[in-house]
Amino acid sequence: MTNEVIIEDVNIGSVANVKHKCSFKELNSIYERLENWIGKNNFISEGTYHFRFDSENKDVSSDNILFELAIPVKKPNQDENSIKIVQIPDQDVISGVYKGPYFNLPSVYGILEDYARKNDLAPMEYAKEIYLNDPLDVNSNDLLTEVQLTVFEFHPENIQQVPLLSKIKRKTVPKQKMATIYHHGFLEDVYKVRLDLIKWAEKHDIEVDGLYFQQYPEPVGTPYRGMVFKVGVPIYNDLKEDDEIKIVEVPEHEVLSTIFKGPYVSLPNVHRMIVDYAFENDLELIDFPEEIYLNSIFDVGCDELLTEVRIPTTDYNLNKNIQFEGEIEKKTVERHEIASIGQVGSFEKISQIKEDLFNWIEKNNIKTTGPHYLKFHNHPCSLSPENISYEIGVPLDSTVEDVIKVIDYTRHKILVTKHNGPISTLKDTHDFIKNYSKENGFVHLDLLINTFVDKIPENHEDDVLITVGLPVKKI
């Protein structure tokens, strides 16, 4: 083992993954099975084998270790309706079971959002609808739908004392082109991405009079709880995209807007003030807050920073006569696995997607643990029907083993060290990197990833060179 530890920013992408109880000497046969599955299903291997297991209090000589074995893969010309199996972490939700026709569900979202606001909670994602019965079996007035919003606690202090340079008002933002960078990562990445975009703008003689920032919900099943955000700058001529910069056309839209003077740390309070204003004036917020930085922290002090805050909005017709089965409640949804199919477009394909999903589940003899759901990745009112992004999914029995799954991983930071020696001492390397993480202000996010450098072990006493990685974030 070496004492050297480095930190890397990696993006594994997709992996073919299988769980199996066995000993180290059986790993080769499991890898062979994975390779055969990859070829049979028209995937391409993109990296080195790696394995994960919980090394706490485990005897590595055991014949009954539960391993997760994986190979990074990609699929050429992948069908957008391909089925993904991902792991959802523990999360807090507010939930209400609504009784009645589906066309009233947008009002249920509004009631849940109002409940969140009054209880110092903030939504992290868009709505999830869980269908507890079937419109083919019951009358529309007897349909039962659980609606969930993932939330976090939000305690804004002295909201009314936050100074605004302008009153909150509704205005129309004209259609415009924007050069954008989308990034998956953590808070410390924001300034670097902003600087990258400014350098790109200067290279193309673009005057930056306001830099745009917007944070989004995380992609479904993201195992690393980082941020997903967009940084953008308006452009007024035709420029080509490159690997990082995407050119998008933002349509004309309505927003609630105000200008705030002061430190960025107070911006969540400004967001909350706009949310309060929307509910008081019967307006619906249909996207996440957008911040436009009108000057730079490199030019002025924190108290002199100018930020325009916008939230897209539309007229709000809340049906207050909604029937709930029981009370709206906050609850914790435990970590679980789901099988899902994503779709961009109108809702016309829902029946076919649902049928494809359940046919696949039946074909693979997979057990489900609950009813199917529909989850939005943007607000249904924020875009035209052909651009609505949603998924249909179903929770799975996490105890199922030996089913090969394609799992998506997003970009994350990882502490890396090397293990050089017998498998029987691998736990020492694991303990070392976990202690290093704790002593240097990191928190680990998932099981350790072990990647073979030279050979696959036949048993726990074989000397092997293994790269050990620990997914982390900085506290």
Disulfide bonds with the S-S distance in Angstrom:
none
